[in-house]
Amino acid sequence: MSDTVNTTDPVIRFSDVHKSFGEKKVLAGFSMELSRARTLAIMGPSGVGKSVTLKHAIGILTSDSGSVEVFGKEISGATSGELAETRKRMGYVFQGGGLFNWLSVGDNVALPLRENTELEEDAIRERVQRRLELVHIPDAWELMPSDISGGMKKRVGIARALIADPELILYDEPNAGLDPEIARSINSLIRELQERLGVSSLVVEHRIDCVLSVADEVLFLDEGKAVVQAETEEFFSSSHPRLARFFGRDAS
C-alpha cells in the first residue's frame, strides 16, 4: 500500500454523479462511499446503472458532472498515466471471467504481470501459483478455459484480479451463470479473500444469497440515485417502500 494513503479516507467516493447516454439518463445525482477493507454490494433493477458505476470507478467511463474519487484522487480528470497507476491498485472480475481462450489458466493469470512489470519469468510463475492456491485451484495452470467449468473460470478471473496485490477489487455479477452450489463456493471465496487480505470490494449483484454472504454494506440504486445505503442486516430488514416493492414484500 502506498505510504501516502490516508487510511481513514473512503477508497471510492461518488459525489452527485450524473451520466447520460444520449437521451437516457443513467446516473442522476448518484452519491456513495466505500470504506477501506469493507465490501459494498450494489443492488437494483436491471438497467439502472450498476455496471456503469463500476466502469466509472475504474475510469472506463467519465461522468457528465459530479466527482468520482478513487484512493482520494479524482478519476475523471486523470491523465492516462495517472489512470494507469491507479488501475495497478485495482482488480476487476468480469461476469464471465473474461479469460482469453487461447491462453492456459496460468498464462491468463500471468498476463497483467507480463504486460505491466519487468519481473523475471520464474518470479511470475511463483506469484501466479500462489494466487491459484489462494483461490483453491492449485493444479489448474495447464488447463485451457474451454476445459473448465463456469465456477473455475470465476476463480481464475479472481486469481488474475489478485495478481498485482490490489487494494480494491471490483466484481461484476460474480454469481452470473452459476448454479446455486457453485455460487455459494464463489461467495465464500470472496468473503475469505476480503478477510484474509483486507482488500476493499465493490460488488454489483442482484442475488440475495450472494449479497448476504459477502457484503458489509448494501446500496440500492434506482432512477440514477442511491435510495438506501446501510449495513447488510439493516438493509434487508428495512421497511423502505422501494425495497419492499423490489423484494416483493408488503410495504405496510
C-alpha positions, 0 to 999 in steps of 0.5 A, a space after each residue: 500500500 502506498 505510504 501516502 494513503 490516508 487510511 481513514 479516507 473512503 477508497 471510492 467516493 461518488 459525489 452527485 454523479 450524473 451520466 447520460 447516454 444520449 437521451 437516457 439518463 443513467 446516473 442522476 445525482 448518484 452519491 456513495 462511499 466505500 470504506 477501506 477493507 469493507 465490501 459494498 454490494 450494489 443492488 437494483 433493477 436491471 438497467 439502472 446503472 450498476 455496471 456503469 458505476 463500476 466502469 466509472 470507478 475504474 475510469 472506463 467511463 467519465 461522468 457528465 458532472 459530479 466527482 468520482 474519487 478513487 484512493 482520494 484522487 479524482 478519476 475523471 480528470 486523470 491523465 492516462 498515466 495517472 489512470 494507469 497507476 491507479 488501475 495497478 491498485 485495482 482488480 476487476 472480475 468480469 461476469 464471465 471471467 473474461 479469460 482469453 481462450 487461447 491462453 492456459 489458466 496460468 498464462 491468463 493469470 500471468 498476463 497483467 504481470 507480463 504486460 505491466 512489470 519487468 519481473 523475471 519469468 520464474 518470479 511470475 510463475 511463483 506469484 501466479 501459483 500462489 494466487 491459484 492456491 489462494 483461490 483453491 485451484 492449485 493444479 489448474 495452470 495447464 488447463 485451457 478455459 474451454 476445459 473448465 467449468 463456469 465456477 473455475 473460470 470465476 476463480 481464475 478471473 479472481 486469481 488474475 484480479 489478485 495478481 498485482 496485490 490490489 487494494 480494491 477489487 471490483 466484481 461484476 455479477 460474480 454469481 452470473 451463470 452459476 448454479 446455486 452450489 457453485 455460487 455459494 463456493 464463489 461467495 465464500 471465496 470472496 468473503 475469505 479473500 476480503 478477510 484474509 487480505 483486507 482488500 476493499 470490494 465493490 460488488 454489483 449483484 442482484 442475488 440475495 444469497 450472494 449479497 448476504 454472504 459477502 457484503 458489509 454494506 448494501 446500496 440500492 440504486 434506482 432512477 440514477 440515485 442511491 435510495 438506501 445505503 446501510 449495513 447488510 442486516 439493516 438493509 434487508 430488514 428495512 421497511 423502505 417502500 422501494 425495497 419492499 416493492 423490489 423484494 416483493 414484500 408488503 410495504 405496510 
